[in-house]
Amino acid sequence: MAKTPAWQRKEGQDPKGGLNAKGRAAYNRETGGNLKAPQPEGGSRRDSFCARMKGMKAKLTSKATANDPDSRINKSLRAWKC
């Protein structure tokens, strides 16, 4: 039985939120995508990411998830300094 890709398992996820290098590489291989490392220091990618993720947090998460500091979405927003 084949294992799931690293980006779907804990070993491909950054404990601080988002994917680590191994997870990004696995995702890019599997889907043909081009995920890049976070850009927390600023720039257009950061601005775009923050705008998208804040909208997702507001519309697509439950109240419990939105208020949980350990949820994946909140960890990602912190990692990107949104």
N, CA, C and O atoms as a printed pandas DataFrame, in Angstrom:
     atom_number atom_name residue_name chain_id  residue_number  x_coord  y_coord  z_coord
0              1         N          MET        A               1    0.842   -1.185    0.000
1              2        CA          MET        A               1    0.000    0.000    0.000
2              3         C          MET        A               1    0.886    1.247    0.000
3              4         O          MET        A               1    1.822    1.338    0.795
4              5         N          ALA        A               2    0.611    2.170   -0.850
5              6        CA          ALA        A               2    1.416    3.386   -0.975
6              7         C          ALA        A               2    1.103    4.356    0.160
7              8         O          ALA        A               2   -0.039    4.488    0.601
8              9         N          LYS        A               3    2.160    5.029    0.619
9             10        CA          LYS        A               3    1.965    6.036    1.662
10            11         C          LYS        A               3    1.407    7.316    1.041
11            12         O          LYS        A               3    1.585    7.578   -0.148
12            13         N          THR        A               4    0.738    8.093    1.865
13            14        CA          THR        A               4    0.261    9.392    1.396
14            15         C          THR        A               4    1.458   10.313    1.219
15            16         O          THR        A               4    2.495   10.084    1.843
16            17         N          PRO        A               5    1.353   11.341    0.396
17            18        CA          PRO        A               5    2.474   12.256    0.180
18            19         C          PRO        A               5    2.856   12.990    1.462
19            20         O          PRO        A               5    2.040   13.149    2.370
20            21         N          ALA        A               6    4.111   13.433    1.519
21            22        CA          ALA        A               6    4.638   14.082    2.727
22            23         C          ALA        A               6    3.838   15.323    3.107
23            24         O          ALA        A               6    3.693   15.617    4.294
24            25         N          TRP        A               7    3.323   16.047    2.139
25            26        CA          TRP        A               7    2.604   17.282    2.462
26            27         C          TRP        A               7    1.284   17.006    3.163
27            28         O          TRP        A               7    0.702   17.915    3.755
28            29         N          GLN        A               8    0.800   15.771    3.107
29            30        CA          GLN        A               8   -0.434   15.409    3.804
30            31         C          GLN        A               8   -0.162   14.768    5.160
31            32         O          GLN        A               8   -1.085   14.559    5.946
32            33         N          ARG        A               9    1.112   14.453    5.437
33            34        CA          ARG        A               9    1.481   13.845    6.710
34            35         C          ARG        A               9    2.216   14.857    7.576
35            36         O          ARG        A               9    2.642   15.910    7.101
36            37         N          LYS        A              10    2.355   14.526    8.835
37            38        CA          LYS        A              10    2.991   15.413    9.801
38            39         C          LYS        A              10    4.432   15.742    9.416
39            40         O          LYS        A              10    4.900   16.852    9.670
40            41         N          GLU        A              11    5.139   14.791    8.808
41            42        CA          GLU        A              11    6.547   15.025    8.475
42            43         C          GLU        A              11    6.746   16.098    7.400
43            44         O          GLU        A              11    7.851   16.622    7.263
44            45         N          GLY        A              12    5.711   16.431    6.642
45            46        CA          GLY        A              12    5.808   17.469    5.627
46            47         C          GLY        A              12    5.242   18.804    6.078
47            48         O          GLY        A              12    5.252   19.776    5.323
48            49         N          GLN        A              13    4.743   18.850    7.322
49            50        CA          GLN        A              13    4.132   20.076    7.820
50            51         C          GLN        A              13    5.037   20.735    8.847
51            52         O          GLN        A              13    5.619   20.063    9.699
52            53         N          ASP        A              14    5.148   22.034    8.761
53            54        CA          ASP        A              14    5.943   22.799    9.708
54            55         C          ASP        A              14    5.152   22.934   11.002
55            56         O          ASP        A              14    3.976   23.298   10.961
56            57         N          PRO        A              15    5.766   22.650   12.159
57            58        CA          PRO        A              15    5.023   22.783   13.419
58            59         C          PRO        A              15    4.544   24.208   13.681
59            60         O          PRO        A              15    3.608   24.410   14.455
60            61         N          LYS        A              16    5.175   25.197   13.046
61            62        CA          LYS        A              16    4.768   26.588   13.231
62            63         C          LYS        A              16    3.697   27.005   12.235
63            64         O          LYS        A              16    3.219   28.139   12.284
64            65         N          GLY        A              17    3.315   26.116   11.338
65            66        CA          GLY        A              17    2.271   26.407   10.357
66            67         C          GLY        A              17    2.783   26.291    8.941
67            68         O          GLY        A              17    3.948   26.586    8.673
68            69         N          GLY        A              18    1.941   25.871    8.045
69            70        CA          GLY        A              18    2.320   25.728    6.645
70            71         C          GLY        A              18    3.075   24.430    6.403
71            72         O          GLY        A              18    3.010   23.501    7.208
72            73         N          LEU        A              19    3.788   24.377    5.292
73            74        CA          LEU        A              19    4.560   23.195    4.932
74            75         C          LEU        A              19    6.043   23.481    5.069
75            76         O          LEU        A              19    6.488   24.611    4.871
76            77         N          ASN        A              20    6.806   22.451    5.410
77            78        CA          ASN        A              20    8.254   22.607    5.430
78            79         C          ASN        A              20    8.791   22.323    4.026
79            80         O          ASN        A              20    8.013   22.076    3.105
80            81         N          ALA        A              21   10.108   22.357    3.858
81            82        CA          ALA        A              21   10.706   22.179    2.528
82            83         C          ALA        A              21   10.343   20.824    1.934
83            84         O          ALA        A              21   10.056   20.725    0.741
84            85         N          LYS        A              22   10.355   19.779    2.762
85            86        CA          LYS        A              22   10.011   18.445    2.274
86            87         C          LYS        A              22    8.558   18.395    1.818
87            88         O          LYS        A              22    8.256   17.785    0.792
88            89         N          GLY        A              23    7.661   19.022    2.557
89            90        CA          GLY        A              23    6.253   19.053    2.188
90            91         C          GLY        A              23    6.008   19.817    0.899
91            92         O          GLY        A              23    5.220   19.392    0.054
92            93         N          ARG        A              24    6.703   20.971    0.750
93            94        CA          ARG        A              24    6.554   21.749   -0.491
94            95         C          ARG        A              24    7.066   20.966   -1.688
95            96         O          ARG        A              24    6.448   20.983   -2.752
96            97         N          ALA        A              25    8.204   20.272   -1.522
97            98        CA          ALA        A              25    8.773   19.487   -2.623
98            99         C          ALA        A              25    7.821   18.356   -3.012
99           100         O          ALA        A              25    7.619   18.097   -4.199
100          101         N          ALA        A              26    7.237   17.682   -2.022
101          102        CA          ALA        A              26    6.306   16.590   -2.304
102          103         C          ALA        A              26    5.059   17.121   -3.014
103          104         O          ALA        A              26    4.575   16.502   -3.961
104          105         N          TYR        A              27    4.542   18.256   -2.563
105          106        CA          TYR        A              27    3.363   18.850   -3.189
106          107         C          TYR        A              27    3.659   19.222   -4.642
107          108         O          TYR        A              27    2.865   18.936   -5.538
108          109         N          ASN        A              28    4.802   19.858   -4.865
109          110        CA          ASN        A              28    5.165   20.266   -6.221
110          111         C          ASN        A              28    5.325   19.055   -7.140
111          112         O          ASN        A              28    4.892   19.090   -8.292
112          113         N          ARG        A              29    5.943   17.988   -6.638
113          114        CA          ARG        A              29    6.112   16.767   -7.420
114          115         C          ARG        A              29    4.761   16.149   -7.762
115          116         O          ARG        A              29    4.518   15.765   -8.906
116          117         N          GLU        A              30    3.894   16.057   -6.776
117          118        CA          GLU        A              30    2.611   15.376   -6.930
118          119         C          GLU        A              30    1.645   16.139   -7.842
119          120         O          GLU        A              30    0.943   15.527   -8.647
120          121         N          THR        A              31    1.606   17.457   -7.723
121          122        CA          THR        A              31    0.586   18.227   -8.428
122          123         C          THR        A              31    1.125   19.048   -9.595
123          124         O          THR        A              31    0.349   19.609  -10.369
124          125         N          GLY        A              32    2.440   19.122   -9.727
125          126        CA          GLY        A              32    3.011   19.979  -10.755
126          127         C          GLY        A              32    2.965   21.446  -10.361
127          128         O          GLY        A              32    3.163   22.326  -11.199
128          129         N          GLY        A              33    2.703   21.710   -9.079
129          130        CA          GLY        A              33    2.628   23.086   -8.578
130          131         C          GLY        A              33    4.003   23.719   -8.434
131          132         O          GLY        A              33    5.019   23.121   -8.792
132          133         N          ASN        A              34    4.019   24.915   -7.914
133          134        CA          ASN        A              34    5.275   25.629   -7.713
134          135         C          ASN        A              34    5.209   26.397   -6.392
135          136         O          ASN        A              34    5.370   27.617   -6.368
136          137         N          LEU        A              35    4.971   25.670   -5.290
137          138        CA          LEU        A              35    4.920   26.330   -3.983
138          139         C          LEU        A              35    6.298   26.850   -3.611
139          140         O          LEU        A              35    7.309   26.185   -3.835
140          141         N          LYS        A              36    6.324   28.023   -3.052
141          142        CA          LYS        A              36    7.570   28.636   -2.613
142          143         C          LYS        A              36    7.545   28.766   -1.101
143          144         O          LYS        A              36    6.491   28.635   -0.478
144          145         N          ALA        A              37    8.708   29.024   -0.512
145          146        CA          ALA        A              37    8.805   29.218    0.933
146          147         C          ALA        A              37    8.052   30.491    1.326
147          148         O          ALA        A              37    7.847   31.365    0.484
148          149         N          PRO        A              38    7.637   30.610    2.594
149          150        CA          PRO        A              38    6.943   31.818    3.037
150          151         C          PRO        A              38    7.789   33.074    2.840
151          152         O          PRO        A              38    9.017   33.013    2.781
152          153         N          GLN        A              39    7.117   34.193    2.741
153          154        CA          GLN        A              39    7.776   35.479    2.544
154          155         C          GLN        A              39    7.358   36.411    3.681
155          156         O          GLN        A              39    6.718   37.430    3.420
156          157         N          PRO        A              40    7.700   36.095    4.944
157          158        CA          PRO        A              40    7.207   36.894    6.057
158          159         C          PRO        A              40    7.816   38.287    6.139
159          160         O          PRO        A              40    7.280   39.149    6.835
160          161         N          GLU        A              41    8.923   38.526    5.443
161          162        CA          GLU        A              41    9.555   39.849    5.527
162          163         C          GLU        A              41    8.812   40.924    4.752
163          164         O          GLU        A              41    9.125   42.107    4.878
164          165         N          GLY        A              42    7.841   40.530    3.962
165          166        CA          GLY        A              42    7.024   41.515    3.251
166          167         C          GLY        A              42    7.116   41.349    1.750
167          168         O          GLY        A              42    7.939   40.583    1.247
168          169         N          GLY        A              43    6.288   42.054    1.055
169          170        CA          GLY        A              43    6.272   41.980   -0.395
170          171         C          GLY        A              43    4.890   41.638   -0.905
171          172         O          GLY        A              43    3.952   41.447   -0.131
172          173         N          SER        A              44    4.779   41.563   -2.207
173          174        CA          SER        A              44    3.468   41.360   -2.826
174          175         C          SER        A              44    2.921   39.968   -2.548
175          176         O          SER        A              44    1.712   39.815   -2.373
176          177         N          ARG        A              45    3.783   38.935   -2.501
177          178        CA          ARG        A              45    3.296   37.585   -2.188
178          179         C          ARG        A              45    2.702   37.538   -0.791
179          180         O          ARG        A              45    1.664   36.912   -0.575
180          181         N          ARG        A              46    3.347   38.191    0.149
181          182        CA          ARG        A              46    2.854   38.209    1.529
182          183         C          ARG        A              46    1.513   38.925    1.595
183          184         O          ARG        A              46    0.576   38.429    2.222
184          185         N          ASP        A              47    1.414   40.065    0.965
185          186        CA          ASP        A              47    0.163   40.822    0.981
186          187         C          ASP        A              47   -0.989   39.997    0.398
187          188         O          ASP        A              47   -2.090   39.976    0.947
188          189         N          SER        A              48   -0.718   39.322   -0.717
189          190        CA          SER        A              48   -1.735   38.509   -1.369
190          191         C          SER        A              48   -2.128   37.327   -0.481
191          192         O          SER        A              48   -3.312   37.028   -0.326
192          193         N          PHE        A              49   -1.125   36.655    0.101
193          194        CA          PHE        A              49   -1.390   35.514    0.975
194          195         C          PHE        A              49   -2.245   35.930    2.166
195          196         O          PHE        A              49   -3.232   35.270    2.492
196          197         N          CYS        A              50   -1.865   37.024    2.810
197          198        CA          CYS        A              50   -2.591   37.477    4.003
198          199         C          CYS        A              50   -4.042   37.822    3.667
199          200         O          CYS        A              50   -4.952   37.486    4.425
200          201         N          ALA        A              51   -4.253   38.478    2.556
201          202        CA          ALA        A              51   -5.613   38.841    2.161
202          203         C          ALA        A              51   -6.453   37.592    1.911
203          204         O          ALA        A              51   -7.597   37.513    2.359
204          205         N          ARG        A              52   -5.887   36.610    1.194
205          206        CA          ARG        A              52   -6.612   35.370    0.908
206          207         C          ARG        A              52   -6.912   34.587    2.178
207          208         O          ARG        A              52   -8.045   34.158    2.395
208          209         N          MET        A              53   -5.901   34.403    3.015
209          210        CA          MET        A              53   -6.065   33.561    4.199
210          211         C          MET        A              53   -6.989   34.201    5.239
211          212         O          MET        A              53   -7.740   33.492    5.909
212          213         N          LYS        A              54   -6.946   35.505    5.378
213          214        CA          LYS        A              54   -7.861   36.147    6.320
214          215         C          LYS        A              54   -9.299   35.962    5.868
215          216         O          LYS        A              54  -10.191   35.762    6.692
216          217         N          GLY        A              55   -9.530   36.027    4.557
217          218        CA          GLY        A              55  -10.865   35.773    4.021
218          219         C          GLY        A              55  -11.303   34.339    4.255
219          220         O          GLY        A              55  -12.460   34.089    4.596
220          221         N          MET        A              56  -10.378   33.383    4.074
221          222        CA          MET        A              56  -10.696   31.974    4.315
222          223         C          MET        A              56  -11.007   31.741    5.785
223          224         O          MET        A              56  -11.935   31.008    6.126
224          225         N          LYS        A              57  -10.228   32.367    6.643
225          226        CA          LYS        A              57  -10.448   32.197    8.077
226          227         C          LYS        A              57  -11.839   32.687    8.460
227          228         O          LYS        A              57  -12.540   32.044    9.241
228          229         N          ALA        A              58  -12.225   33.814    7.913
229          230        CA          ALA        A              58  -13.521   34.393    8.249
230          231         C          ALA        A              58  -14.683   33.565    7.709
231          232         O          ALA        A              58  -15.704   33.421    8.382
232          233         N          LYS        A              59  -14.537   33.015    6.490
233          234        CA          LYS        A              59  -15.668   32.357    5.842
234          235         C          LYS        A              59  -15.682   30.834    5.989
235          236         O          LYS        A              59  -16.755   30.234    6.045
236          237         N          LEU        A              60  -14.510   30.203    6.054
237          238        CA          LEU        A              60  -14.467   28.746    5.929
238          239         C          LEU        A              60  -14.095   27.996    7.204
239          240         O          LEU        A              60  -13.960   26.773    7.163
240          241         N          THR        A              61  -13.928   28.670    8.314
241          242        CA          THR        A              61  -13.574   27.961    9.538
242          243         C          THR        A              61  -14.680   28.108   10.574
243          244         O          THR        A              61  -15.447   29.071   10.574
244          245         N          SER        A              62  -14.730   27.130   11.441
245          246        CA          SER        A              62  -15.708   27.212   12.533
246          247         C          SER        A              62  -15.207   28.223   13.557
247          248         O          SER        A              62  -14.042   28.619   13.531
248          249         N          LYS        A              63  -16.073   28.630   14.440
249          250        CA          LYS        A              63  -15.693   29.587   15.472
250          251         C          LYS        A              63  -14.583   29.011   16.356
251          252         O          LYS        A              63  -13.665   29.723   16.761
252          253         N          ALA        A              64  -14.683   27.710   16.648
253          254        CA          ALA        A              64  -13.672   27.059   17.489
254          255         C          ALA        A              64  -12.307   27.071   16.797
255          256         O          ALA        A              64  -11.295   27.364   17.433
256          257         N          THR        A              65  -12.274   26.755   15.507
257          258        CA          THR        A              65  -11.008   26.743   14.766
258          259         C          THR        A              65  -10.446   28.150   14.636
259          260         O          THR        A              65   -9.240   28.348   14.782
260          261         N          ALA        A              66  -11.289   29.116   14.368
261          262        CA          ALA        A              66  -10.833   30.500   14.203
262          263         C          ALA        A              66  -10.207   31.034   15.486
263          264         O          ALA        A              66   -9.294   31.857   15.426
264          265         N          ASN        A              67  -10.680   30.582   16.644
265          266        CA          ASN        A              67  -10.158   31.065   17.915
266          267         C          ASN        A              67   -9.065   30.190   18.499
267          268         O          ASN        A              67   -8.472   30.550   19.516
268          269         N          ASP        A              68   -8.783   29.053   17.886
269          270        CA          ASP        A              68   -7.769   28.129   18.398
270          271         C          ASP        A              68   -6.378   28.579   17.946
271          272         O          ASP        A              68   -6.112   28.601   16.744
272          273         N          PRO        A              69   -5.480   28.940   18.878
273          274        CA          PRO        A              69   -4.152   29.400   18.474
274          275         C          PRO        A              69   -3.313   28.306   17.826
275          276         O          PRO        A              69   -2.332   28.610   17.147
276          277         N          ASP        A              70   -3.679   27.033   18.023
277          278        CA          ASP        A              70   -2.912   25.939   17.433
278          279         C          ASP        A              70   -3.509   25.408   16.134
279          280         O          ASP        A              70   -3.037   24.394   15.620
280          281         N          SER        A              71   -4.535   26.066   15.588
281          282        CA          SER        A              71   -5.091   25.613   14.319
282          283         C          SER        A              71   -4.098   25.931   13.197
283          284         O          SER        A              71   -3.312   26.873   13.294
284          285         N          ARG        A              72   -4.150   25.130   12.138
285          286        CA          ARG        A              72   -3.198   25.294   11.024
286          287         C          ARG        A              72   -3.313   26.696   10.418
287          288         O          ARG        A              72   -2.298   27.306   10.083
288          289         N          ILE        A              73   -4.521   27.204   10.276
289          290        CA          ILE        A              73   -4.699   28.515    9.639
290          291         C          ILE        A              73   -4.093   29.621   10.504
291          292         O          ILE        A              73   -3.456   30.533    9.977
292          293         N          ASN        A              74   -4.280   29.554   11.813
293          294        CA          ASN        A              74   -3.711   30.586   12.684
294          295         C          ASN        A              74   -2.188   30.490   12.751
295          296         O          ASN        A              74   -1.508   31.513   12.829
296          297         N          LYS        A              75   -1.651   29.280   12.721
297          298        CA          LYS        A              75   -0.198   29.115   12.692
298          299         C          LYS        A              75    0.383   29.713   11.408
299          300         O          LYS        A              75    1.420   30.375   11.443
300          301         N          SER        A              76   -0.284   29.479   10.285
301          302        CA          SER        A              76    0.195   30.018    9.010
302          303         C          SER        A              76    0.149   31.543    9.004
303          304         O          SER        A              76    1.089   32.195    8.547
304          305         N          LEU        A              77   -0.934   32.104    9.508
305          306        CA          LEU        A              77   -1.039   33.571    9.554
306          307         C          LEU        A              77    0.058   34.168   10.439
307          308         O          LEU        A              77    0.608   35.222   10.118
308          309         N          ARG        A              78    0.376   33.506   11.540
309          310        CA          ARG        A              78    1.477   33.986   12.403
310          311         C          ARG        A              78    2.814   33.858   11.710
311          312         O          ARG        A              78    3.646   34.761   11.796
312          313         N          ALA        A              79    3.035   32.736   11.017
313          314        CA          ALA        A              79    4.318   32.508   10.335
314          315         C          ALA        A              79    4.562   33.562    9.260
315          316         O          ALA        A              79    5.701   33.970    9.033
316          317         N          TRP        A              80    3.497   33.999    8.602
317          318        CA          TRP        A              80    3.616   35.010    7.553
318          319         C          TRP        A              80    3.524   36.421    8.109
319          320         O          TRP        A              80    3.631   37.395    7.364
320          321         N          LYS        A              81    3.327   36.529    9.402
321          322        CA          LYS        A              81    3.220   37.838   10.084
322          323         C          LYS        A              81    2.071   38.679    9.537
323          324         O          LYS        A              81    2.229   39.865    9.245
324          325         N          CYS        A              82    0.906   38.034    9.407
325          326        CA          CYS        A              82   -0.289   38.717    8.914
326          327         C          CYS        A              82   -0.985   39.435   10.055
327          328         O          CYS        A              82   -2.017   40.073    9.845
